[in-house]
Structures are given as structure tokens and as C-alpha cells.
Amino acid sequence: MTTDHDNRQTYREDYDMTTMTTATETAARVWIGCLACYNSGDLVGAWYDAADADDVSIDALHVDSGTIARVSCEEMWVMDHEHLPIRGERSPAEAAEWGRLLDDVDEWQRDALLAWVRSGDYVAEGHGDLPSLPDFEEQYAGEWDSFTEYAVELAEDTGMLAEVPEWARPYFDMDKFAHDLTFDHTTEPAPGGGVYVFRSL
């Protein structure tokens, strides 16, 4: 007899074996399960690349999980995911949309895009919740050690202190300037203790 504990342990072992990746791995993946099996007390499913989630058939899902599909096995559901900026469960089709969108972003920018979405201050594409990549590219101001460092660089790039005599520059309150800038920007933590900076529209 299969117990809930057995199901959870099997799932955990499946998860552990399929997530042995480096700390920099950012590939979006989803765990798709069979709803009929789940409702019958059996946790049947497997991990897939998010971009391919809507290409997985019910038969392939069972083969990949080492079981055989029954007549009642028809619907699949994404029950877990990693490296996707979404919460909760959803359909394989929705997960695939997110996966393909992330595949369209250069790998070095994916963490920043995920942070932009997590901030909640992002621009959605159309009527859904997928982020707009053109707006991301326009609003992303880079990764910085601190927001003050970004403010200093911005002040230098814009030449706002060009007319200020050299002797007077130390009296310029950069912390106050950076504080005022925060009202026009959004920040999210970045790996290593820095921040991602996004311009607000």
C-alpha cells in the first residue's frame, strides 16, 4: 500500500536527483503531475524544461515516471517549478509560455528579469502576466553594489556636477540625492549582496 509519506519521499528523491546543478544554473524547469493519479493518492510525474511543458503527453509523462497511464489519466498539472517568477500551480501551457519567454532572454540577464517580475513593478505583455521584454530592456539600469553607487555613476554620466567647483563637490549630499532617486526607481536584491536597479515609468 502506498502512503502519503511514500509519495512525498519518492517525489523528494526525484527532485533531488534532477536538481544536481551548479549554483549559477538558471534553466526554468517544471514538475508535471497526472491529476487523476494524484486524486487517487499516487504522486506520478517528472521534471521537464519549462519551455517544453505543453509538448509533454500523458503517456510520456507516465513512461518518464516509470508507470503506465490508465484510462482515467487525462489531465496534467504543473505542481512545482524552479527558476520561474510565478507562485503556485498552473497549467503546462502557461508554464511553457514563461519558459519560452525566458529562453528569449540572454542568460546573463535572466536573473535580473526574474527580479523585475518579483518586484511587482514590471510591465506585463498584453493582458496576461508575462513581462514585456522591450520594457525590461528600457527600464533595466544594471546590477550595482549599492543604489548609492548607481546614483554616483548617474551623476557623473549626466554631468550634473560639471558646473560645481571641484572644492565644493565634497559638500554635495550624494546620500540625499540617492534617496530622492529611489522614488523613480525600483531595486531588488542581486546575488552577492548587490542590487538590481530598474527605472520606473
Order of alpha helices (4+ residues) and beta strands (2+ residues): alpha-beta-alpha-beta-alpha-beta-alpha-alpha-alpha-beta-alpha-alpha-beta-beta
